[in-house]
Amino acid sequence: MNFDINLNINISNFIDTSTLLYIALFSPIVGSLIAGIYGASPKRIGIGIIVSSLIFLSFLASAGLFLHLYFGGSIVNVRMMDWISAGDLSVPFGFVADQVSVTMMLVVTLVSTIVHIYSIGYMEKDKGFNRFFSYLSAFVFSMMFLVMSDNFLGLFIGWEGVGLCSWLLIGFWYERESATWAANEAFIMNRIADLGMLIGIFLIYWHFGTLQYDEVFAKVNSIPVDIISMIAIFLFIGAMGKSAQFPLHTWLADAMEGPTPVSALIHAATMVTAGVYLVIRANEIFALVPEVGYFIASLGAFVALFAATMALVNRDIKRVIAYSTLSQLGYMFVAGGLGAYWIALFHLVTHAFFKALLFLGAGNVMHAMEDELNIMKMGGLRKVMLGTALLMLIASVALSGIYPFAGFFSKDKILEVAFDTHNYILWGTLWLTAGLTAFYSFRIVMLVFFGSARYKDFGIHPHEAHGFMLWAMTPLAVLAIVAGLFEHQFIDFVTKILPVYNFSEGIHEIIGQLVMVTTAIAVTGITIAVLSNMFKEGLFTNTFKSNFIYKLLDNQYYIPKIYDEVFSKPYRELSELFWKSVDLKIVDATVDGIANCILSTGENTRGMQSGNLSIMLRLMVIGITVLLISAILYSYADSILTLLQGVLN
């Protein structure tokens, strides 16, 4: 279906486009500073409203830049000031609003606006209300800085800012040991990956002599392929950390310790999408090394299936949705690795809408269930939470890839690319994952909203969320339904700077069959989930929970335990060894010895300052005697040296 917009708007006639860029970029940080000033003050709803309004202002400015570009306007480049100027290195504070960055800006600010408004209700009873909004807006600013920068170093600054803010937000409830542990895990995992990205940026400057996107991409064909391969590999290592690709994936599910609005923002519009954005932005580099691209696609397909299998058995509603994000990121990397960059971006956009909707819906359920997350303790919630049930049902259908919901259009395109490039193993992996995705999505729906009200056995009295929270979620539901219908407009817009992926003639002849096969596996997954829980609640879980495979999946393939045994415990033991053997016995002993020596000297010489006249006279005589002897020795120094030389000879 194709919707044509016959409207021509020249935004620059109303407001300068560089002003729009500044508003879009800096409105979130202004909100963060305002909330930060009152961070330690009692909760103020007004702070939430002001900060949310500033995020909405950023969205309006981003929308203005989008309209400017959509109707034929030129790319907006702004150079604020020189930043680093040393020798041949010159890096400005420069920002760009082109078709790729403005698409990301729209997604980030739209989802962030909804999350901020939702958070006013979600965090209303939290004593850290003001602090939360300060962190959340800083998170948005960092992501905007990342996507709007016109050079790799600016991207890295935003990249690190996103990492810092995620640490603050995941560990927001720092009184909980589990929250601080999860925040530290996310931070450390990303630091490991960021070292790789930093090496990639160093290699870019070393061989290109610049870090500006346009200058690097203009010279990319003149650099040896082996150098380009190294750059692509190191950049992707950075992307692996931010987008939680195997083996740096364990932090993503543990990050659920943070408030649910944070999870929605991390998984839908910030943080994890940064890795995909990097591959899309640097497509000129990755396109020259198809071997690296194939590795990215292969890893993405593996992660898609790997995460989906773990989501099948998990009982924590937020963790299931987190594994879903990990799986969908795998889809995006398959598209990017196979050179279909606009399709990767398309799935990133559509995924943002229904994933944010799922997390916010999970937040409603969590509040209603008095912070209970175990889906086996829920059931029948549609009777008291009809609005949330409907919204999460829409998001689940979109995630499952059912026509005409948004997920159908973007996910099917990735499967078509895999089939078109004759990567049938990748296609088969993604096809199977589509069925598993549909199953675990509706497993949540059935166990949470249908069946008997199991929550009554635990003395829980659920209630629906505030009306304005449901209304805030409604735009996401609408976009989860209709966003895919604008596929052709999206293609025309982003392929002005991204390469067009041309499907072969053969794929057009069988595209109908591919769509039917993919839809069939999704419908099968939904049917199994519905029937298995309609006739016997939790049939899947209760039947297989003693099975080895079930335990393997439930324990995340024992990878966290392996990491703990192979890395964490040896590191702790080595640290304890150095603490006891080196730090205490050598370093501390040396410092303490020096201090004790000085203390002892002071104790032994303090008598000199007693004020006793006889002692002072004795010391004076001793001092004069020492001075006289020194003067005599000095005056006869040459004679003494000559005498010593004669004796020695």
C-alpha positions in Angstrom: 0.0 0.0 0.0 1.4 3.4 -0.9 0.3 6.7 0.5 1.3 9.8 -1.5 1.6 13.1 0.2 1.0 15.9 -2.2 2.1 18.8 0.0 5.1 21.1 -0.3 6.3 22.8 2.7 9.4 25.0 2.9 10.3 25.1 6.6 13.1 27.5 6.1 10.6 30.2 5.2 9.3 30.1 8.8 12.5 29.4 10.9 16.2 29.0 10.2 17.1 25.3 9.9 20.2 25.7 12.0 18.1 27.1 14.8 15.9 24.0 14.6 19.0 21.8 14.9 20.1 23.6 18.0 16.7 23.4 19.6 16.5 19.7 18.8 19.9 19.0 20.2 20.0 21.2 23.3 16.4 21.1 24.6 16.9 17.8 26.4 20.1 19.0 28.2 18.3 22.1 29.4 15.6 19.9 30.8 18.2 17.7 32.5 19.9 20.8 34.1 16.6 22.2 35.4 15.7 18.8 36.9 19.2 18.4 38.3 19.0 21.7 40.2 16.1 20.3 42.1 17.5 16.7 42.2 17.7 16.6 46.0 14.5 18.5 46.6 11.1 16.9 47.3 9.2 15.5 44.3 7.8 18.2 42.0 5.3 17.2 39.3 6.1 20.5 37.7 9.6 19.4 37.0 8.3 16.3 35.1 6.0 18.6 33.1 8.7 21.1 32.2 11.2 18.4 31.2 8.7 16.5 29.2 7.7 19.8 27.4 11.4 20.4 26.5 11.7 16.9 25.1 8.5 17.5 23.1 10.1 20.8 21.8 13.0 18.7 20.6 10.6 16.4 18.8 8.9 19.4 17.1 12.3 20.8 16.0 13.3 17.3 14.7 9.9 17.1 12.8 10.6 20.5 11.3 14.0 19.3 10.0 12.4 16.1 8.7 9.8 18.1 6.7 12.6 20.4 5.4 14.5 17.4 4.0 11.4 15.5 2.9 10.3 18.3 0.7 13.6 18.7 -1.1 15.6 20.9 1.4 19.3 20.7 1.6 21.2 18.8 4.3 21.7 21.0 7.4 25.3 21.2 8.6 26.3 23.3 11.6 29.8 24.0 12.9 29.5 25.5 16.4 33.2 25.9 17.2 36.6 24.3 16.9 37.0 21.6 19.5 40.4 19.8 19.0 43.1 21.4 17.0 46.5 19.8 17.3 48.9 19.4 14.4 47.1 18.0 11.5 44.1 17.0 13.7 41.2 19.3 13.6 37.9 18.2 15.0 35.0 20.7 15.3 31.8 20.6 17.3 29.9 19.9 14.2 26.4 18.5 13.7 24.5 17.3 10.7 20.8 16.7 9.9 20.6 14.4 6.9 18.1 11.7 6.0 19.6 9.1 8.3 20.3 11.3 11.4 16.9 13.1 11.2 15.1 9.7 11.0 16.9 8.7 14.2 16.2 12.1 15.7 12.5 11.7 15.1 12.4 8.2 16.6 14.5 9.2 19.6 12.5 12.3 20.5 9.1 10.8 19.8 9.6 7.8 21.9 11.4 9.9 24.6 8.5 12.3 24.8 6.0 9.5 25.4 8.3 7.9 27.9 8.8 11.2 29.8 5.0 11.8 30.0 4.4 8.2 31.1 7.1 8.5 33.7 5.3 11.4 35.5 2.7 8.8 36.5 5.0 5.8 36.9 7.5 7.6 39.2 5.0 9.8 41.1 5.6 8.1 44.4 9.4 7.8 44.1 11.5 10.0 46.2 14.1 10.4 43.4 11.5 11.8 41.0 13.5 14.9 40.1 16.8 13.1 39.8 15.2 10.5 37.6 14.0 13.1 35.1 17.5 14.7 35.1 19.1 11.4 34.2 16.5 10.6 31.6 16.8 13.8 29.8 20.6 13.6 29.8 20.2 10.2 28.3 18.2 11.6 25.4 20.7 14.4 24.9 23.6 11.9 24.7 21.7 9.9 22.1 20.9 13.1 20.1 24.5 14.1 20.3 25.5 10.7 19.0 23.2 10.6 16.0 23.6 14.3 15.1 27.4 14.5 15.2 29.1 14.9 11.8 32.3 13.1 12.8 33.4 9.9 14.5 34.9 11.5 17.6 31.6 13.4 18.3 29.8 10.2 17.8 32.1 8.6 20.4 31.4 11.4 22.9 27.7 10.8 22.6 28.4 7.0 22.7 30.1 7.4 26.1 27.4 9.8 27.3 24.8 7.1 26.6 26.9 4.6 28.5 27.2 6.9 31.5 23.5 7.7 31.6 22.5 4.0 31.2 24.7 3.3 34.3 23.0 6.0 36.3 19.5 4.8 35.2 20.0 1.1 35.5 21.4 1.6 39.0 18.8 4.3 39.8 17.6 2.4 42.9 21.2 2.1 44.1 19.9 0.9 47.6 19.4 -2.5 45.9 22.6 -4.5 45.5 21.1 -6.1 42.4 20.6 -2.7 40.7 24.2 -1.5 41.3 25.5 -4.9 40.2 23.5 -4.7 36.9 24.6 -1.1 36.3 28.2 -2.0 36.8 27.9 -5.1 34.5 26.4 -2.9 31.7 29.1 -0.3 32.2 32.0 -2.8 32.2 30.7 -4.8 29.3 30.4 -1.6 27.2 33.9 -0.4 28.3 35.3 -3.7 26.9 33.6 -3.1 23.5 34.3 0.6 23.5 38.1 -0.1 23.5 37.6 -1.8 20.2 35.6 1.1 18.8 38.3 3.6 20.0 41.0 1.6 18.2 38.8 1.7 15.1 38.6 5.5 15.4 42.4 5.8 15.8 42.9 3.7 12.7 40.5 6.0 10.8 42.5 9.0 11.7 45.9 7.3 11.2 45.0 6.3 7.6 42.5 9.0 6.5 44.0 12.0 8.4 40.5 13.1 9.4 37.5 12.0 11.4 34.8 13.9 9.5 32.2 11.6 7.9 32.2 13.2 4.5 36.0 13.4 4.2 36.5 9.8 5.4 33.9 8.4 3.0 35.3 10.4 0.1 38.7 8.7 0.6 37.5 5.2 1.5 38.2 3.7 -1.9 41.8 4.8 -1.8 42.7 2.8 1.4 43.9 -0.8 1.2 41.1 -3.4 1.8 43.0 -5.0 4.7 43.0 -1.7 6.6 39.3 -1.1 5.9 38.7 -4.6 7.2 40.5 -3.9 10.5 38.6 -0.6 10.8 35.2 -2.3 10.2 36.0 -5.1 12.7 37.0 -2.7 15.5 34.0 -0.5 14.9 31.7 -3.5 15.0 33.2 -4.6 18.3 32.0 -1.3 19.7 28.5 -2.0 18.1 28.5 -5.4 19.7 28.7 -4.0 23.2 26.1 -1.2 22.7 23.7 -3.5 20.9 24.4 -6.5 23.3 25.5 -8.9 20.7 26.9 -12.3 21.7 29.2 -12.7 23.7 28.7 -9.2 25.2 24.9 -9.7 25.7 24.4 -10.6 29.3 24.0 -7.1 30.5 20.9 -6.4 28.5 18.5 -8.7 30.5 20.1 -7.7 33.8 19.5 -4.1 33.0 15.8 -4.7 33.8 16.7 -3.7 37.4 16.2 -0.1 36.4 12.8 1.6 36.3 10.6 0.3 33.4 10.5 3.6 31.5 14.3 3.3 31.3 14.0 -0.1 29.8 11.6 1.3 27.2 14.0 4.0 26.3 17.1 1.8 26.2 15.4 -0.9 24.1 13.4 1.3 21.7 15.2 4.5 20.9 18.6 4.8 22.6 21.6 2.7 23.7 21.0 -0.6 21.9 20.0 1.1 18.7 23.3 3.0 18.7 25.2 -0.1 17.4 22.9 -0.6 14.5 23.1 3.2 13.7 26.9 3.0 13.6 26.8 0.2 11.0 24.3 2.2 9.0 26.2 5.4 9.3 29.5 3.8 8.3 28.0 1.8 5.5 30.6 3.0 3.0 33.2 1.3 5.1 31.3 -1.9 5.7 30.2 -2.2 2.1 33.8 -2.6 1.0 34.4 -5.7 3.1 31.6 -8.1 2.4 33.4 -10.8 4.5 33.1 -8.7 7.6 29.5 -8.0 6.6 28.7 -11.7 6.3 30.2 -12.3 9.8 27.9 -9.5 11.1 24.9 -11.1 9.4 25.8 -14.6 10.7 26.2 -13.3 14.2 23.0 -11.4 14.0 21.1 -14.5 12.8 22.6 -16.6 15.6 21.7 -13.9 18.2 18.2 -13.7 16.9 17.6 -17.4 17.5 19.7 -17.6 20.6 17.7 -14.8 22.4 14.4 -16.1 21.2 15.0 -19.5 22.7 15.8 -17.9 26.1 12.6 -15.9 25.9 10.5 -19.1 25.5 10.9 -20.2 29.1 11.6 -17.0 31.1 8.9 -16.1 33.7 10.0 -12.5 34.2 7.8 -10.3 31.9 10.5 -7.6 31.5 13.2 -10.1 30.8 11.1 -11.8 28.1 10.7 -8.5 26.3 14.4 -7.8 26.8 15.3 -11.0 25.0 12.9 -10.0 22.3 14.9 -6.8 21.8 18.1 -8.8 21.6 16.5 -11.1 19.0 15.2 -8.2 16.9 18.6 -6.5 17.0 19.9 -9.7 15.4 17.5 -9.2 12.6 18.8 -5.6 12.1 22.4 -6.7 11.9 21.5 -9.4 9.4 20.1 -6.7 7.1 23.1 -4.4 7.7 25.6 -7.2 7.2 24.0 -8.2 3.9 24.2 -4.6 2.6 20.5 -3.7 3.0 21.1 -0.7 5.2 17.8 1.1 4.6 16.0 -2.1 5.6 18.0 -2.3 8.8 17.0 1.3 9.6 13.4 0.6 8.6 13.2 -2.3 11.1 14.9 -0.1 13.8 12.1 2.5 13.3 9.2 0.1 13.4 10.6 -1.9 16.2 11.0 1.2 18.3 7.2 1.8 18.4 6.0 -1.6 19.4 8.9 -2.4 21.7 8.4 0.9 23.6 4.7 0.0 23.8 5.5 -3.4 25.2 7.7 -2.1 27.9 5.4 0.6 29.0 2.6 -1.9 29.1 4.8 -4.2 31.2 5.3 -1.2 33.5 1.5 -0.9 33.9 1.3 -4.6 34.8 4.2 -4.3 37.2 2.6 -1.4 39.1 -0.8 -3.1 39.1 0.8 -6.3 40.5 2.7 -4.5 43.3 6.1 -4.9 41.5 5.6 -8.6 40.8 7.2 -9.7 37.5 6.5 -13.4 37.5 3.9 -14.0 34.7 3.0 -17.3 36.4 1.5 -15.3 39.3 -0.7 -13.2 37.0 -3.6 -14.1 34.7 -7.0 -12.6 34.0 -5.7 -9.1 34.2 -7.7 -8.0 31.1 -10.8 -7.7 33.4 -9.2 -4.9 35.4 -6.6 -3.6 32.9 -8.5 -3.7 29.6 -6.7 -0.6 28.2 -3.2 -2.1 28.9 -4.3 -5.5 27.6 -5.4 -4.0 24.3 -2.2 -1.9 23.9 0.0 -4.9 24.6 -2.0 -7.1 22.3 -1.4 -4.6 19.5 2.4 -4.5 20.2 2.6 -8.3 20.4 0.8 -8.7 17.0 3.2 -6.2 15.5 6.2 -8.0 17.0 5.0 -11.3 15.6 5.0 -9.8 12.1 1.3 -10.1 11.2 -0.1 -8.1 8.4 -0.8 -5.1 8.3 1.1 -4.3 11.4 4.4 -2.5 11.2 6.6 -5.5 12.1 5.3 -7.4 9.1 6.7 -5.0 6.6 10.2 -4.5 8.1 10.8 -8.1 9.4 9.7 -9.7 6.1 12.0 -7.5 4.2 15.0 -8.8 6.1 13.9 -12.4 5.4 13.6 -11.5 1.7 17.1 -10.1 1.7 18.5 -13.3 3.2 16.7 -15.4 0.7 17.6 -13.1 -2.2 21.4 -13.3 -1.4 21.1 -17.1 -1.3 22.0 -17.2 2.4 19.4 -19.9 3.0 20.8 -20.9 6.4 20.4 -17.3 7.6 16.9 -17.3 6.1 16.0 -20.5 7.8 17.3 -19.3 11.1 15.3 -16.1 10.9 12.2 -17.9 9.7 12.4 -20.3 12.7 13.0 -17.3 15.0 9.8 -15.6 13.6 7.8 -18.6 14.8 9.4 -18.5 18.3 8.9 -14.8 18.5 5.2 -15.2 17.9 5.0 -17.9 20.5 6.7 -16.1 23.4 4.9 -12.9 22.6 1.5 -14.5 22.9 2.7 -16.6 25.8 3.0 -13.3 27.7 -0.4 -12.1 26.5 -2.2 -15.3 27.5 -0.5 -15.8 30.9 -0.9 -12.2 31.9 -4.3 -11.2 30.6 -6.3 -14.4 30.1 -7.1 -17.5 32.1 -7.8 -17.5 35.8 -6.9 -14.7 38.2 -3.9 -16.4 39.8 -2.8 -13.2 41.5 -5.7 -13.6 44.0 -3.7 -16.5 45.6 -1.0 -14.0 46.5 -3.3 -11.3 47.9 -2.6 -8.8 45.1 -5.3 -6.2 44.1 -4.4 -5.0 40.6 -5.6 -1.7 39.1 -5.4 0.1 35.8 -2.7 2.8 35.2 -3.6 6.5 35.1 -5.6 7.5 32.1 -3.0 10.0 30.9 -0.4 7.1 30.9 -2.6 5.1 28.6 -3.2 8.1 26.3 0.5 8.7 26.2 1.0 5.1 25.0 -1.7 5.4 22.3 0.5 7.1 19.6 2.8 4.1 19.9 0.0 1.8 19.3 -1.2 3.7 16.2 2.3 3.7 14.8 2.8 0.0 15.6 -0.2 -0.5 13.3 0.3 1.9 10.4 4.1 2.7 10.3 4.8 -0.1 7.9 2.3 1.3 5.4 4.7 4.2 4.7 7.4 1.9 3.5 7.7 3.5 0.0 8.0 7.0 1.4 10.6 5.8 3.8 12.6 4.2 1.0 12.5 7.3 -1.1 13.6 9.4 1.8 16.5 7.5 3.3 18.0 6.2 0.0 18.9 9.7 -0.9 22.1 9.0 1.1 21.9 5.3 1.8 22.5 2.8 -1.0 19.4 1.2 -2.6 19.2 -2.5 -2.2 18.1 -4.0 -5.5 16.2 -7.3 -5.2 16.8 -9.8 -8.0 14.1 -10.5 -10.5 13.7 -14.0 -9.2 12.7 -12.8 -5.7 9.8 -10.9 -7.1 8.4 -14.0 -8.6 8.3 -15.9 -5.3 7.8 -13.0 -2.8 4.2 -14.0 -2.3 5.2 -17.6 -1.3 7.9 -16.3 1.1 5.4 -14.0 2.8 3.0 -16.8 3.1 5.6 -19.1 4.6 6.8 -16.5 7.1 3.2 -15.6 8.1 2.4 -19.3 8.5 5.2 -19.9 11.0 4.1 -16.8 12.9 0.5 -17.8 13.0 1.5 -21.3 14.1 3.5 -19.9 17.0 0.5 -17.7 18.0 -1.8 -20.7 17.8 0.3 -22.9 19.9 0.7 -20.2 22.6 -3.0 -19.5 22.7 -4.1 -23.2 22.7 -1.5 -24.4 25.2 -2.6 -21.7 27.7 -6.3 -21.8 26.9 -6.9 -25.4 27.9 -4.2 -25.6 30.5 -2.4 -22.6 31.9 1.3 -22.8 31.8 1.2 -26.1 30.0 4.5 -25.4 28.2 6.3 -24.4 31.4 4.8 -27.1 33.6 5.4 -29.9 31.0 9.0 -29.2 30.2 10.5 -27.5 33.3 12.2 -30.6 34.4 13.7 -31.2 30.9 17.4 -30.6 30.4 16.8 -28.2 27.4 14.3 -26.2 29.5 16.8 -25.9 32.3 19.5 -24.9 29.8 17.3 -22.1 28.4 16.1 -21.0 31.8 19.7 -20.6 32.9 20.7 -18.7 29.8 22.8 -21.6 28.5 24.8 -21.2 31.7 26.7 -18.4 30.1 26.5 -16.1 33.1 27.7 -18.9 35.3 30.6 -19.6 32.9 31.5 -15.9 32.9 31.4 -16.0 36.7 33.7 -19.1 37.0 36.1 -18.2 34.2 36.4 -14.4 34.6 34.8 -13.0 37.7 36.0 -15.5 40.4 39.6 -15.7 39.1 39.7 -11.9 38.9 38.4 -11.6 42.5 40.9 -14.2 43.8 43.7 -12.5 41.9 42.6 -9.1 43.3 42.5 -10.6 46.8 46.0 -12.1 46.4 47.5 -8.7 45.3 45.6 -7.0 48.1 47.0 -9.2 50.8 50.5 -9.9 49.3 51.3 -6.7 47.5 49.1 -3.9 48.7 49.1 -4.7 52.4 52.6 -6.3 52.8 54.6 -4.1 50.4 52.8 -0.9 49.5 51.0 -0.2 52.8 54.0 -1.5 54.7 56.4 0.9 52.9 54.1 3.9 53.4 53.5 3.0 57.0 57.2 2.4 57.6 58.1 5.9 56.3 55.3 7.4 58.4 56.5 5.5 61.5 60.1 6.5 60.9 59.1 10.2 60.7 56.9 9.8 63.8 59.7 8.1 65.7 62.2 10.8 64.7 59.8 13.4 65.9 59.2 11.6 69.2 62.9 11.3 69.8 63.8 14.9 69.0 60.8 16.6 70.6 63.0 17.1 73.7 64.9 19.8 71.8 61.8 22.0 72.1 61.2 21.5 75.8 62.2 25.0 76.8 64.7 23.8 79.4 67.6 26.3 79.5 70.4 23.8 80.4 69.3 21.5 77.6 69.2 24.4 75.1 72.8 25.4 76.1 74.1 21.9 75.7 72.6 21.7 72.2 74.0 25.1 71.3 77.5 24.0 72.3 77.1 20.8 70.3 75.9 22.8 67.3 78.8 25.2 67.6 81.3 22.3 67.9 79.8 20.6 64.8 80.1 23.8 62.8 83.7 24.4 63.9 84.7 20.8 63.0 83.0 21.2 59.6 84.8 24.5 59.0 88.1 23.0 59.8 87.6 19.9 57.7 86.4 22.2 54.8 89.5 24.4 55.0 91.9 21.4 55.0 89.8 19.4 52.5 92.5 19.6 49.7 95.2 18.4 52.1 93.1 15.6 53.4 92.2 14.4 49.9 95.9 14.5 48.8 96.9 12.5 51.9 94.2 9.9 51.2 95.3 9.6 47.6 98.9 9.0 48.8 97.8 6.3 51.2 95.7 4.6 48.5 98.6 4.7 46.0 
